[in-house]
Each structure stands twice: as structure tokens, then as C-alpha cells.
Amino acid sequence: MTDIEQIPRDDIPQLHLDSQLCFPLYAAARKVVNHYTPYLKPLGITYTQYIVLLALWESGSATVGDLCRRLYLDNGTITPLLKKMEDCGFISRSRSRQDERVVTVTVTPQGWELRQQVKDIPFQVGGCIPLAHDEAFQLYQLLHQLIQNME
């Protein structure tokens, strides 16, 4: 028998998968995001592109830096995503004249049309989440509190 085989499996309970808060958060997020796929895929957008558009539809435009902060994404993740969205005609990107490092992202007319096509998705996906309204609201508040406390 090797030394590894002699180590008791329950000697470090904090390393059990069921002891991890991160795991149910991760698994629940994946399940919820997967519910969006049948609605978004026919429109040619991913969930991450959808949340970028949600942020942009609130103001019409934002800098890449603002989007990164708002969506908790890094520049290396969002840049290829925005390029693809621009290639699809949903957004346009332009460099600031005052500071060439700043890129502003703007919703195009095609992007605004897409907004009308997705307007019912929150209700359709919301119906797939098996929580009462007050439970869902409580979870929403707790998750936002967690995010804020981790900043």
C-alpha cells in the first residue's frame, strides 16, 4: 500500500466538495445560464453578450472599462466578445479623441432591434427558476451583498 492510499478520505472535511460555498454558487449559475441558451442561440448571441447588451441598453453607450467594472469581466475577456458583437452589427466601438486608450461602445440600430426580440426572455427564464418570488428576491439581495462585500 502506498502512502497516498493510507491517507483517510475524511481527514480534511473543509476539502469536501459539499463543504464549499463556491460550488453551489457555480453550479446554480451554470444551470441558470444554461436556461438562457435556447432563447439566445437562435438570435446568435451568448449569455455573456446578452449581459453586455443589457448594460449597454441602459445608457446606449459605455466605455470598455465601465463595462468591465459593471459586469465583473476583465479586458482580455471582453475585448474579443465586443469584436464579435461589432462584427454582428450589434455595437460599434470608437476611440476617444481625448485619450486614445479609452474605447467607447455604442449600441447600433441593429442592437436596439435585438432589444425588442429579447424583451420577454427574463420572464421566460424566470419561470424556469423554482423559487417563490420572495425567495428569489432574498437570494438576489444576498448575492448582491456578497458581491459588494467582496469588493
N, C-alpha and C positions, 0 to 999 in steps of 0.2 A: 504494500500500500504506500502511495506517495504521500508526502507532507500535505499536499493540497487536498487529497481525499480524506484526510483526518480532521480537517477544519469543520467544526459543527456549522451547519447551514443557518442556525438561528442565533449565532453569537453576536451579530451586529444588526439588531432589529431596525435601526434607522436606515439601513440599506435595503430593506424590503420595498418592493415596488408599491405595495399598498400603504406604506408609511409616507409616501411622497405627496405633498400638496401639488407639486408641479405636474404630476402625471394625470390626475383627473382634470386639471385645467387644460392640459394639452389635448387629452382625448376628447373632452367636451368641445373644445374649439374646433378640432378636426371634424367631428360629427356635424356641428352646426354649419361650418363652411361647406362641407360636402352636400348639405341640403340646398345650397345655392347653385351648385353645378348644373342641374337640369334646367334652371331658368336662365343662367348666364351663358352657358355654352352655345345655345342657338344664336345668341347675339354676338358671339365672337369675342367675349371678354371673360377674364378670370375674376376670381373673388378679389384679388389684390387690385386689379384695375378698377373694379367696381367701387372699392372704398376710396381710391384716388378720386374717382369721379364724384362720389358723394361729397368729399371735402371740397372739390372744385365747384360743384353746383351751388354751394352755399354762398360763394362770393364771385364766381365767374373766373377768377384767376388767383394764383398764389405763386410765391417763389418756390423753387425746389427745396430750399432749406425749410421753409414753413411747412411744406408737405411732409418732409422727413420728420420734423418735430411732431406734427399733428397726428401722423399715422404710426409713429414709433418705427420708422424704417430708416435704414442707412442709405447714404448716397449711392453706394455700389449696388444696392437692390433696386432703388427707384429709377436710376438713370436708364437702364435697358428697358424697364417697364414703360417709362414715358416715351422712349423712342418708338416702341411698338405701337403705343396708343396714338402717337403722332402719325406713324405710317398708316394706321387705320383711319385717320382723319378725325378722331375724336377731340384732339387737343392740338394746340400749336405751342412751340417754345420759342422764346426770344431772349437775347442777352440784354441786360441793362446797358443803357448808354453811359450812365454814371459809373458803373462798376461792372466790367465785363465778366467777372466771376459769378454774378447773380443772374440766374435764369428764371424768367417768369413763364409760368404755364397757364394757358388760357383755353377755356372751352370753346370749341368751334361750333358753328351751326349744326353740324352732324352730331356733335357731342350733346347739344341741347335736345336734339330729336331723340337721342337714345334715352334721355331722362324720362321722356314720356313713355317709352317702351318698358322701362323698368319700374315704373311708379307703384305697381302692385306687388312687386317681389317681397318687400318687408312683410306684408300681410300673408302672402303665400308661405313664406318660410316660417313666420311666427306661428302659423298653425301647426307646424311640424315639431314645435318645441313643447314637450309635455309638462308644462308648468302652468299653474294658475297665474293670473295676471299679477297678483300681489307677490307671488314667489319670484316671478321673472323680474319684477321691479326691484325686489330686495337683492337678488343676485346682481343685477345691473349696478346698483348702488355699491355693493360690496366689491365688485370688480373695479369700479372706478376709484374707490377708496384705496384698494390695493395698489393700483397704478400710481396714484398720487403719492402714496406713502413710499413708493419705491423710487421716486424721482430724486 
